[in-house]
Amino acid sequence: MIVTIAIHLALALLTLALLMVALRVIVGPTLADRVLALDQLVSTVIGFIAVIAVKTGFGLYIDIALALALVGFLATAAFARYIYLRGRGEGEE
């Protein structure tokens, strides 16, 4: 009973977080804000996967969440490098 209520509450809060982060991705004033919002979007989706894994009892979802976390980290690092090199200028290395 309490687990069912916690799962539904977690899904509702994660949905609210997903909407707020999606708004930041769209409206974000700078490229860095958008990159951070995309990183948070990946974290929110990982939260969704974890809650669904608890709800269904299917443990393979946790492996999927771990793989998504690794890909999300690499994407954030690549975006950060892009922003860094973009700010330095063309000829500087």
RAFEN-V449233 format. One record per pair of residues at least 12 apart in sequence whose ideal C-beta (glycine too) atoms are under 10 Angstrom apart, sorted by the first residue. I is the first residue (numbers start at 1). J is the second residue. Records with the same first field share a line. If there is no record, write none. Layout:
I: J ; J
//
This chain:
3: 54 ; 55
4: 55
6: 51 ; 54
7: 51 ; 52 ; 54 ; 55
8: 51 ; 55
9: 51
10: 47 ; 48 ; 50 ; 51 ; 52 ; 54 ; 55
11: 47 ; 48 ; 51 ; 52 ; 55
13: 44 ; 47 ; 51
14: 44 ; 45 ; 46 ; 47 ; 48 ; 50 ; 51
15: 44 ; 48
16: 44
17: 40 ; 41 ; 43 ; 44 ; 47 ; 48
18: 40 ; 41 ; 44 ; 45 ; 47 ; 48
19: 44
20: 37 ; 40 ; 44
21: 36 ; 37 ; 38 ; 39 ; 40 ; 41 ; 42 ; 43 ; 44 ; 45
22: 37 ; 41 ; 44
23: 37
24: 36 ; 37 ; 38 ; 40 ; 41
25: 37 ; 38 ; 40 ; 41
30: 83
31: 79 ; 82 ; 83 ; 86 ; 87
32: 79 ; 80 ; 83 ; 87
34: 79
35: 75 ; 76 ; 78 ; 79 ; 80 ; 82 ; 83
36: 76 ; 79 ; 80
38: 72 ; 75 ; 76 ; 79
39: 72 ; 73 ; 75 ; 76 ; 77 ; 79 ; 80
40: 72 ; 76
41: 72
42: 68 ; 69 ; 71 ; 72 ; 73 ; 75 ; 76
43: 68 ; 69 ; 72
45: 65 ; 68 ; 69 ; 72
46: 62 ; 64 ; 65 ; 66 ; 68 ; 69 ; 72
47: 65
48: 61 ; 65
49: 61 ; 62 ; 63 ; 64 ; 65 ; 66 ; 68 ; 69
50: 62 ; 64 ; 65
52: 64 ; 65
53: 65
//
